[in-house]
């Protein structure tokens, strides 16, 4: 996560939902500019150490050089690391940037709002299915779940 002035931290790898939930609950928000470039660069570095099957980004804004973010997203796509971007809110600049990043990484973009926490939970579950079993596992999961999961799956096919 990132927050405040130049604070960007990565936790150790977590393997259970309760551990992830506990770590996420410990994070609080602070004002500051986005640091998406640092997140993407970190994902590239981690993928050089150990295969990363997918990157999930949940955000509401983008205040950086979109061309640089798209370059890094494209690098992730070439390395087989799709970015799943879940956009909270309606910020049009962020929406366009996140859509381009998803496309260049061969990932997916979907919007949600604060009233759709269950929807985000389902989408994150779908990404876990993808990361563990690839496109075929996600397609089968999407056929069972329908709705937003099928929208996510259809973007990966394109």
C-alpha positions as CSV (number, residue, x, y, z in Angstrom):
1,X,0.0,0.0,0.0
2,X,1.0,3.6,-0.3
3,X,-0.2,6.7,1.6
4,X,0.9,10.1,2.8
5,X,4.2,11.5,1.6
6,X,6.3,8.9,-0.1
7,X,5.3,6.0,2.1
8,X,5.0,2.8,0.1
9,X,5.2,-0.6,1.8
10,X,4.9,-4.2,0.8
11,X,4.0,-6.9,3.3
12,X,5.4,-10.4,3.3
13,X,3.5,-12.8,1.1
14,X,0.3,-13.9,2.8
15,X,-1.4,-17.2,2.1
16,X,-4.6,-17.1,4.1
17,X,-7.6,-14.8,3.9
18,X,-7.6,-14.1,7.7
19,X,-3.9,-13.1,7.5
20,X,-4.6,-10.8,4.6
21,X,-7.7,-9.4,6.3
22,X,-5.7,-8.6,9.5
23,X,-2.9,-6.9,7.5
24,X,-5.4,-4.8,5.5
25,X,-7.3,-3.7,8.7
26,X,-4.0,-2.3,10.1
27,X,-3.6,0.1,7.2
28,X,-5.1,3.6,7.5
29,X,-5.4,6.4,5.0
30,X,-3.3,9.5,4.8
31,X,-3.5,12.2,2.2
32,X,-0.9,12.3,-0.5
33,X,-0.4,11.7,-4.2
34,X,-0.7,8.3,-5.7
35,X,2.4,6.1,-6.0
36,X,1.2,3.6,-8.6
37,X,4.5,3.6,-10.4
38,X,6.2,2.3,-7.3
39,X,3.7,-0.5,-7.0
40,X,4.2,-1.6,-10.6
41,X,8.0,-1.4,-10.3
42,X,7.7,-3.5,-7.2
43,X,5.6,-6.1,-9.0
44,X,8.2,-6.3,-11.8
45,X,11.0,-6.7,-9.3
46,X,9.1,-9.4,-7.4
47,X,8.4,-11.3,-10.6
48,X,12.1,-11.4,-11.3
49,X,12.6,-13.2,-7.9
50,X,9.6,-15.5,-8.1
51,X,6.8,-15.9,-10.6
52,X,3.8,-13.5,-9.9
53,X,0.6,-14.7,-11.5
54,X,-1.4,-11.6,-11.2
55,X,-1.4,-8.1,-9.7
56,X,-4.5,-6.6,-8.0
57,X,-4.8,-2.9,-7.7
58,X,-7.7,-1.2,-5.9
59,X,-7.8,2.6,-6.2
60,X,-9.8,5.7,-6.7
61,X,-7.3,8.2,-8.3
62,X,-4.3,8.5,-10.5
63,X,-2.0,11.6,-10.3
64,X,1.1,10.3,-12.1
65,X,2.5,10.2,-15.7
66,X,0.1,7.9,-17.5
67,X,2.6,7.1,-20.2
68,X,5.1,5.8,-17.6
69,X,2.4,3.8,-15.9
70,X,1.3,2.3,-19.2
71,X,4.9,1.4,-20.0
72,X,5.3,-0.5,-16.8
73,X,1.9,-2.1,-17.3
74,X,3.0,-3.2,-20.7
75,X,6.2,-4.7,-19.3
76,X,4.1,-6.7,-16.8
77,X,1.9,-7.9,-19.7
78,X,5.0,-9.1,-21.6
79,X,6.1,-11.0,-18.5
80,X,2.7,-12.6,-18.2
81,X,1.5,-10.7,-15.2
82,X,-2.0,-9.3,-15.8
83,X,-3.2,-6.3,-13.7
84,X,-6.7,-6.5,-12.3
85,X,-7.7,-2.9,-11.6
86,X,-10.7,-2.3,-9.5
87,X,-11.7,1.4,-9.6
88,X,-13.6,2.8,-6.6
89,X,-15.6,5.9,-7.7
90,X,-16.0,7.8,-10.9
91,X,-12.8,9.8,-11.5
92,X,-12.6,10.0,-15.3
93,X,-8.8,10.4,-15.5
94,X,-8.2,7.4,-13.3
95,X,-10.8,5.4,-15.2
96,X,-9.0,6.0,-18.6
97,X,-5.6,5.3,-17.1
98,X,-6.7,2.2,-15.3
99,X,-8.4,0.9,-18.5
100,X,-5.3,1.4,-20.5
101,X,-3.1,-0.3,-17.9
102,X,-5.4,-3.3,-17.8
103,X,-5.4,-3.6,-21.6
104,X,-1.6,-3.3,-21.9
105,X,-1.0,-5.9,-19.1
106,X,-3.6,-8.2,-20.6
107,X,-5.6,-7.8,-17.4
108,X,-9.0,-6.4,-16.6
109,X,-10.7,-3.2,-15.3
110,X,-13.9,-3.0,-13.4
111,X,-15.5,-0.2,-11.4
112,X,-17.2,-0.5,-8.0
113,X,-18.4,1.8,-5.3
114,X,-18.6,1.8,-1.6
115,X,-22.0,0.1,-1.7
116,X,-20.5,-2.9,-3.5
117,X,-18.2,-4.5,-1.0
118,X,-19.6,-8.0,-1.7
119,X,-19.0,-7.4,-5.4
120,X,-15.4,-6.5,-4.7
121,X,-15.1,-9.6,-2.5
122,X,-16.3,-11.7,-5.5
123,X,-13.9,-10.1,-7.9
124,X,-11.0,-10.6,-5.6
125,X,-12.0,-14.3,-5.3
126,X,-12.1,-14.5,-9.1
127,X,-8.5,-13.1,-9.3
128,X,-7.4,-15.7,-6.7
129,X,-9.0,-18.5,-8.9
130,X,-7.1,-17.0,-11.9
131,X,-3.8,-16.8,-10.1
132,X,-4.0,-20.4,-8.9
133,X,-5.4,-22.0,-12.0
134,X,-5.1,-19.6,-15.0
135,X,-7.7,-18.6,-17.6
136,X,-9.4,-22.0,-17.8
137,X,-10.1,-22.1,-14.1
138,X,-11.4,-18.6,-14.2
139,X,-13.6,-19.3,-17.2
140,X,-15.1,-22.3,-15.4
141,X,-15.6,-20.2,-12.2
142,X,-17.2,-17.5,-14.3
143,X,-19.7,-19.9,-15.8
144,X,-20.8,-20.9,-12.3
145,X,-20.9,-17.4,-10.8
146,X,-22.0,-15.4,-13.8
147,X,-22.4,-11.6,-13.7
148,X,-19.3,-9.5,-13.0
149,X,-17.0,-12.6,-13.1
150,X,-18.0,-13.2,-16.7
151,X,-17.2,-9.5,-17.5
152,X,-13.8,-10.0,-15.9
153,X,-13.2,-13.2,-17.9
154,X,-14.3,-11.6,-21.2
155,X,-11.7,-8.9,-20.8
156,X,-8.9,-11.4,-20.5
157,X,-10.0,-13.2,-23.6
158,X,-9.8,-10.0,-25.7
